[in-house]
Amino acid sequence: MFIMTTIIVSLAKKLKIKTRYFVVTNSNKMKIVVTGSLGNISKPLSEELIKKGHSVTVISSNKDRKQEIEDLGAKAAIGSLEDTPFLQNSFEGSNAVYCMIPPSFKESNGLEYYKRIGQNYKHAIEQSRVDRVVFLSSWGAHLDKGTGTILGCHHVERILEQIADVHLTYIRPCSIYYNLYNFIDLIKNSGIIGTNYKGTDKLVWVSPTDIADAVAEEFDKEILGNLDVRYVASDEVTANETARILGSAIGKPELTWTEFTDEAVKLSFLKMGLTDRFAQDLVDLNASISSGRMGEDYETHKPVLGKVKLTDFAKDFAAAYYK
């Protein structure tokens, strides 16, 4: 079925037939490469794919992860995303690949880093002739400016779209719960939580587990066409509600959201040792959430919310807070 679908898609492209929205169930077990080592999303994704009977190879740059990867029932491929021949060799013979770009705080230019890894993926996919690619992008990736660090995802999407004869799915998660851990020191030291958006601003949070489940579901589909975009979210709450839920979980029911100016937030990032460019990117990212620009396309293509709510995550937050 998978091979036949690929032939149909290739023919449809040549005839310029629009087939984007025709979806059938894929009952075949596949060889799938998962990038991202055993990270917050890649580990539960690998576990789910293995559970479904797929053959999984996990790429990691850390050789110490090899045994843990193999203990999951996956094959370990140890190497760097900067090594294009390694990527090509790892993708060779696979039906599908999950591509993500790990954060690199050592990079002086985050946008160029994203573009570079995106080009590496493009080359490896083209040379290995992988049929199916699911890329971990982000909400806001439809915008070409003003989204800070998210802009890298926009450019990688454009790079991957240059590949011929491949099924592309862009997974666009919203703000991931674990970003809330960054507020722990602020709460402990100042008794407040906040950044440069208003307490009444709607925040859309998502669990790594819900992201992993969505990616796994996409691999169980055969999509006839070039491209599909899927947003993933777990809960929608205001910043004020976020503060209340987290505060209740850590025994601080009085915790309220505090709005800071863009300038104050940037200064705090600079004091943390971030570069001026990275600090400004984070400020721009938050500002785009507050203005609503980040969620424009999300609101138009809103998904069914996932199972892990903020109240569920708050238990993990409390554990980290008192660790």
Secondary structure in CASP SS format (residue, H / E / C, confidence):
PFRMAT SS
TARGET T0000
AUTHOR 0000-0000-0000
METHOD secondary structure of the structure
MODEL  1
M C 1.00
F H 1.00
I H 1.00
M H 1.00
T H 1.00
T H 1.00
I H 1.00
I H 1.00
V H 1.00
S H 1.00
L H 1.00
A H 1.00
K H 1.00
K H 1.00
L C 1.00
K C 1.00
I C 1.00
K C 1.00
T C 1.00
R C 1.00
Y C 1.00
F E 1.00
V E 1.00
V E 1.00
T E 1.00
N C 1.00
S C 1.00
N C 1.00
K C 1.00
M C 1.00
K E 1.00
I E 1.00
V E 1.00
V E 1.00
T C 1.00
G C 1.00
S C 1.00
L C 1.00
G C 1.00
N C 1.00
I C 1.00
S H 1.00
K H 1.00
P H 1.00
L H 1.00
S H 1.00
E H 1.00
E H 1.00
L H 1.00
I H 1.00
K H 1.00
K C 1.00
G C 1.00
H C 1.00
S E 1.00
V E 1.00
T E 1.00
V E 1.00
I E 1.00
S E 1.00
S C 1.00
N C 1.00
K H 1.00
D H 1.00
R H 1.00
K H 1.00
Q H 1.00
E H 1.00
I H 1.00
E H 1.00
D H 1.00
L H 1.00
G C 1.00
A C 1.00
K E 1.00
A E 1.00
A E 1.00
I E 1.00
G C 1.00
S C 1.00
L C 1.00
E C 1.00
D C 1.00
T H 1.00
P H 1.00
F H 1.00
L H 1.00
Q H 1.00
N H 1.00
S H 1.00
F H 1.00
E C 1.00
G C 1.00
S C 1.00
N C 1.00
A E 1.00
V E 1.00
Y E 1.00
C E 1.00
M C 1.00
I C 1.00
P C 1.00
P C 1.00
S C 1.00
F C 1.00
K C 1.00
E C 1.00
S C 1.00
N C 1.00
G H 1.00
L H 1.00
E H 1.00
Y H 1.00
Y H 1.00
K H 1.00
R H 1.00
I H 1.00
G H 1.00
Q H 1.00
N H 1.00
Y H 1.00
K H 1.00
H H 1.00
A H 1.00
I H 1.00
E H 1.00
Q H 1.00
S H 1.00
R C 1.00
V C 1.00
D C 1.00
R E 1.00
V E 1.00
V E 1.00
F E 1.00
L E 1.00
S C 1.00
S C 1.00
W C 1.00
G C 1.00
A C 1.00
H C 1.00
L C 1.00
D C 1.00
K C 1.00
G C 1.00
T C 1.00
G H 1.00
T H 1.00
I H 1.00
L H 1.00
G H 1.00
C H 1.00
H H 1.00
H H 1.00
V H 1.00
E H 1.00
R H 1.00
I H 1.00
L H 1.00
E C 1.00
Q C 1.00
I C 1.00
A C 1.00
D C 1.00
V C 1.00
H E 1.00
L E 1.00
T E 1.00
Y E 1.00
I E 1.00
R E 1.00
P E 1.00
C C 1.00
S E 1.00
I E 1.00
Y H 1.00
Y H 1.00
N H 1.00
L H 1.00
Y H 1.00
N H 1.00
F H 1.00
I H 1.00
D H 1.00
L H 1.00
I H 1.00
K H 1.00
N H 1.00
S H 1.00
G C 1.00
I C 1.00
I E 1.00
G E 1.00
T E 1.00
N C 1.00
Y C 1.00
K C 1.00
G C 1.00
T C 1.00
D C 1.00
K E 1.00
L E 1.00
V E 1.00
W E 1.00
V E 1.00
S C 1.00
P H 1.00
T H 1.00
D H 1.00
I H 1.00
A H 1.00
D H 1.00
A H 1.00
V H 1.00
A H 1.00
E H 1.00
E H 1.00
F H 1.00
D C 1.00
K E 1.00
E E 1.00
I E 1.00
L E 1.00
G C 1.00
N C 1.00
L E 1.00
D E 1.00
V E 1.00
R E 1.00
Y E 1.00
V E 1.00
A C 1.00
S C 1.00
D E 1.00
E E 1.00
V E 1.00
T E 1.00
A H 1.00
N H 1.00
E H 1.00
T H 1.00
A H 1.00
R H 1.00
I H 1.00
L H 1.00
G H 1.00
S H 1.00
A H 1.00
I C 1.00
G C 1.00
K C 1.00
P C 1.00
E C 1.00
L C 1.00
T C 1.00
W E 1.00
T E 1.00
E E 1.00
F C 1.00
T C 1.00
D H 1.00
E H 1.00
A H 1.00
V H 1.00
K H 1.00
L H 1.00
S H 1.00
F H 1.00
L H 1.00
K H 1.00
M C 1.00
G C 1.00
L C 1.00
T C 1.00
D H 1.00
R H 1.00
F H 1.00
A H 1.00
Q H 1.00
D H 1.00
L H 1.00
V H 1.00
D H 1.00
L H 1.00
N H 1.00
A H 1.00
S H 1.00
I H 1.00
S H 1.00
S H 1.00
G C 1.00
R C 1.00
M C 1.00
G C 1.00
E H 1.00
D H 1.00
Y H 1.00
E H 1.00
T H 1.00
H C 1.00
K C 1.00
P C 1.00
V C 1.00
L C 1.00
G C 1.00
K C 1.00
V C 1.00
K C 1.00
L H 1.00
T H 1.00
D H 1.00
F H 1.00
A H 1.00
K H 1.00
D H 1.00
F H 1.00
A H 1.00
A H 1.00
A H 1.00
Y H 1.00
Y C 1.00
K C 1.00
END
